[in-house]
Amino acid sequence: MNMDWIKVFVAAFFEVFWVIGLKHADGFWEWSGTIISIFISFYLMIAAGRKIPVGTVYAVFVGLGTVGTVFSEIVFFGEAFKLSKILLILILLTGVIGLKLVTDEKVKEGVES
């Protein structure tokens, strides 16, 4: 796995924090952490999109963020555990892994965007 994919995974990790922050933040420090997480998340996603196809980056970013957010809501915030929800998340995760496996990782030479 190259550095660009690591950027996508880290961006998705921070996405979980800012999505949770949008729902649960109510003070200065929580909102500050949410804003910092948004910045880090989008910066890394945009940086990865310079070398990996943007559609793939976005799909993996959103898919992993969704999985992380649902998992966090169940584990940390008492969201109801539903087997149907978990099965659908697993289908989504399978698609995300499939996109990563079929994406050409050649670095494109030429003009920087």
C-alpha positions as CSV (number, residue, x, y, z in Angstrom):
1,M,0.0,0.0,0.0
2,N,1.4,3.4,-1.0
3,M,1.4,6.6,1.0
4,D,-1.6,8.0,-1.0
5,W,-3.9,5.1,0.3
6,I,-2.7,5.7,3.8
7,K,-3.8,9.4,3.4
8,V,-7.3,8.1,2.4
9,F,-7.5,5.8,5.5
10,V,-6.3,8.6,7.9
11,A,-8.7,11.0,6.3
12,A,-11.6,8.6,6.8
13,F,-10.4,8.1,10.5
14,F,-10.7,11.9,11.0
15,E,-14.0,11.9,9.2
16,V,-15.5,9.8,12.0
17,F,-14.4,12.4,14.5
18,W,-15.9,15.3,12.7
19,V,-19.2,13.5,11.9
20,I,-19.6,12.6,15.6
21,G,-18.6,16.1,16.5
22,L,-21.3,17.6,14.4
23,K,-23.9,15.7,16.4
24,H,-22.4,15.8,19.9
25,A,-20.2,18.9,20.2
26,D,-21.7,21.6,22.5
27,G,-18.7,23.5,23.8
28,F,-15.7,25.4,22.5
29,W,-13.2,22.6,22.7
30,E,-15.5,20.0,21.1
31,W,-16.3,22.4,18.2
32,S,-12.6,23.2,17.9
33,G,-11.7,19.5,17.6
34,T,-14.5,19.1,15.1
35,I,-13.2,21.9,12.9
36,I,-9.6,20.6,13.1
37,S,-10.8,17.1,12.1
38,I,-12.7,18.5,9.1
39,F,-9.6,20.3,8.0
40,I,-7.3,17.3,8.4
41,S,-9.8,15.0,6.8
42,F,-10.4,17.1,3.7
43,Y,-6.7,18.1,3.3
44,L,-5.6,14.4,3.2
45,M,-8.5,13.4,0.9
46,I,-7.6,16.2,-1.6
47,A,-3.9,15.3,-1.4
48,A,-4.6,11.6,-2.1
49,G,-6.9,12.6,-5.0
50,R,-3.9,14.1,-6.8
51,K,-2.5,10.6,-7.4
52,I,-5.5,8.3,-7.1
53,P,-8.7,8.7,-9.1
54,V,-10.9,11.2,-7.3
55,G,-14.0,9.1,-7.6
56,T,-12.3,6.1,-6.0
57,V,-10.8,8.3,-3.2
58,Y,-14.2,9.8,-2.4
59,A,-16.0,6.4,-2.4
60,V,-13.4,4.8,-0.1
61,F,-13.4,7.9,2.1
62,V,-17.1,8.0,2.5
63,G,-17.4,4.2,2.8
64,L,-14.8,3.9,5.5
65,G,-16.2,7.0,7.3
66,T,-19.6,5.5,7.3
67,V,-18.4,2.2,8.7
68,G,-16.4,4.0,11.4
69,T,-19.3,6.3,12.3
70,V,-21.8,3.5,12.6
71,F,-19.4,1.4,14.7
72,S,-18.6,4.3,17.0
73,E,-22.3,5.1,17.5
74,I,-23.0,1.5,18.5
75,V,-20.0,1.1,20.7
76,F,-19.7,4.6,22.4
77,F,-23.1,6.2,22.2
78,G,-25.6,3.3,22.7
79,E,-27.1,3.2,19.2
80,A,-29.2,0.0,18.8
81,F,-27.4,-3.0,17.3
82,K,-29.3,-4.3,14.3
83,L,-28.1,-7.3,12.3
84,S,-29.6,-5.8,9.1
85,K,-27.5,-2.6,9.6
86,I,-24.3,-4.6,10.2
87,L,-24.9,-6.7,7.1
88,L,-25.5,-3.6,4.9
89,I,-22.3,-2.1,6.3
90,L,-20.4,-5.2,5.5
91,I,-21.7,-5.0,1.9
92,L,-20.6,-1.4,1.7
93,L,-17.1,-2.3,3.1
94,T,-16.9,-5.1,0.5
95,G,-17.4,-2.5,-2.2
96,V,-14.8,-0.2,-0.7
97,I,-12.2,-3.0,-0.6
98,G,-13.2,-4.0,-4.2
99,L,-12.6,-0.4,-5.4
100,K,-9.2,-0.3,-3.8
101,L,-8.2,-3.6,-5.3
102,V,-9.2,-2.7,-8.9
103,T,-7.8,0.9,-8.9
104,D,-4.7,1.3,-10.9
105,E,-2.0,2.7,-8.6
106,K,0.3,4.1,-11.3
107,V,1.5,7.6,-10.5
108,K,0.6,9.9,-13.3
109,E,3.3,12.2,-14.6
110,G,2.6,15.6,-15.9
111,V,1.0,18.8,-14.8
112,E,0.2,19.0,-11.1
113,S,-3.5,19.9,-10.5
